[in-house]
């Protein structure tokens, strides 16, 4: 009986060792198996900016160009006219879809903003820059541009308002250039007076448009 007990005890021990080894080998096999490996982390994809954020980004770039003189009043008026058209289209699409844009409409707006973005870059890096000269007339025109740039940046001026203001400045600049050319590079006293009068009108327009009810979404308080 004692021998039988020892015999069966040895068999049980052998079976236990065998099972433990098999379990260990199985665990090792699973840990080295490709299917058990931790999957590689995919790079995080940045979400596309919202329609509103994209418009704000474009306006900031235009404002910087106006402030630096890289964008002339004519270039700015053209860019803001395009932005105003995109904004109008967006509002129409929103109204037609219960306040939302379809995927196709979002793609269309984004494509249009891409085109304007390229135009902003081209206009800011071409040979046309706003040079106003170190004189009272030039300083007045530069001050007006600074005020317009601040209004664009803050959202107080909509693209449509900015386009009109810059078209007005473009007309004054053209008049100044014509007068200087006709007088050997200088302006007469009467011409300076006339230009100052026109800038006074433009100044009132800037103030009025910056303080009316029309503002860009998320406009910052002055």
Secondary structure as GFF3:
##gff-version 3
##sequence-region A 1 222
A	DSSP	alpha_helix	2	32	.	.	.	ID=ss1
A	DSSP	three_ten_helix	34	36	.	.	.	ID=ss2
A	DSSP	alpha_helix	51	68	.	.	.	ID=ss3
A	DSSP	alpha_helix	73	96	.	.	.	ID=ss4
A	DSSP	alpha_helix	103	124	.	.	.	ID=ss5
A	DSSP	alpha_helix	136	154	.	.	.	ID=ss6
A	DSSP	alpha_helix	159	182	.	.	.	ID=ss7
A	DSSP	alpha_helix	189	210	.	.	.	ID=ss8
###
